[in-house]
Amino acid sequence: MMEKFHKEFLGSGIRVVTEEVPGVRSATVGIWVNVGSCCEKEGVGGVSHFVEHMIFKGTPERTAREISETIDRIGGDLGAFTGKEQTCYYVKVAGEHIETAITLLADILKNSLFVDEEFERERGVILEEIRMYEDTPDELIHDFFISTALPQHSLGRPVIGNNKSILELKRASLLNYYKDHYTPDKAIISVAGNFNYLKVMKLITENFSTLSGAPWAINNGQPEIKRSIVNKEKDTEQVHICLGTKGVSATADERFVLSLLDTILGGGMSSRLFYEIREKRGLAYHIASYSSFFRPCGLFTVYCGTSPQNLSQIISLVTKEFKKIKNELVDEKELSKVKEQLKGGLLLALENTAHRMSRLAKQEAYFERFFSTDEIIRMIDTVTANEIMGLANRLFLSETLCCATIGPISSEDIAKIELSC
């Protein structure tokens, strides 16, 4: 099926990417700004995430409550998230309400007041969010791992910031950051679902053409990943483990090779790690791997939660699987299975207009072009067992292995762990 993709530039320089999807009733509109925690300088950690919170706290036209009620009245979903490299504001609605979605997003992105009272109130909310995060080690461990692998790079900083940076952040600093980074050259408007293209482009042009600001260069450099083992002692029932190494960047030709390698090792209940650690030995309830793709680099990570006495054995089993995939070609039956698994997940996700909206924006942000579903499937199908083995040998190196743990174990116990592949 031919995908109805369009790309336009507004006079201000904002990029607009759209995809009409016949047969669905919903539409999702997203405003993506290429700014995240990787853009933050020392002393303002968490400011990107703080801006995201403040965007919803009122404009001259709407109070914070009225912003929420505008979407609730039409049964829509309004939300936002901040990442390492991007911040997204989105609304998912029935197709006939897309005008409301676009005008609301334009209002909050351009006209938010950032009033003092709301700034101080939201500071308290974010501090509580940090405390909540600290009480959730199975989530906290992933940021802890990234900071372990990339300790000297801005990508290694937590998106949410920390108590000190949030307590010290000034409203003036937040406003300056917003003005510097929320500029047309960094903005992408992405729309997917049931809508009329000409009507939507007219609405977007009317609502976003006045956004202004000077370009702001971001240059974070290439990070260096070195072997490290770090522990955060915490009184929990399980020890939470992230073990991994360097991956590939968001634009690397080998991103589909890594996705297949990832699926083989820890992508679901039939993966090698799930079978070896849960099904065969009963050492954990959950184990999985995942890849993180950033502009300058990537990371490959295995996560597991287990009893403290199982820690050494699990690390040994994971690194054993790393060695195996470096030294033995994946057979055709397994390779065919994981290709179908990856393609099936891709096709099922396309039934969600929010996923399609995100896919459009990310392709534009990293490649400045659109990859059709058929094109992606062809790239998955062309990956060979030799390419998977070759990539494993370049990524799974003892000198780049990193391990982060949170749980009731001491740093002395961690120091005894053998980490090699």
Secondary structure, 3 states (H helix, E strand, C coil): CCCEEEEEECCCCCEEEEEECCCCCEEEEEEEECCCHHHCCCCCCCHHHHHHHHCCCCCCCCCHHHHHHHHHCCCCEEEEEECCCCEEEEEEEEHHHHHHHHHHHHHHHHHCCCCHHHHHHHHHHHHHHHHHHHCCHHHHHHHHHHHHHCCCCHHHCCCCCCHHHHHHCCHHHHHHHHHHHCCHHHEEEEEEECCCHHHHHHHHHHHHCCCCCCCCCCCCCCCCCCCEEEEEECCCCCEEEEEEEECCCCCCCCHHHHHHHHHHHHCCCCCHHHHHHHHCCCCCCCEEEEEEECCCCEEEEEEEEECHHHHHHHHHHHHHHHHHHHHCCCCHHHHHHHHHHHHHHHHHHCCCHHHHHHHHHHHHHHHCCCCCHHHHHHHHHCCCHHHHHHHHHHHCCHHHCEEEEEECCCHHHHHCCCCCC
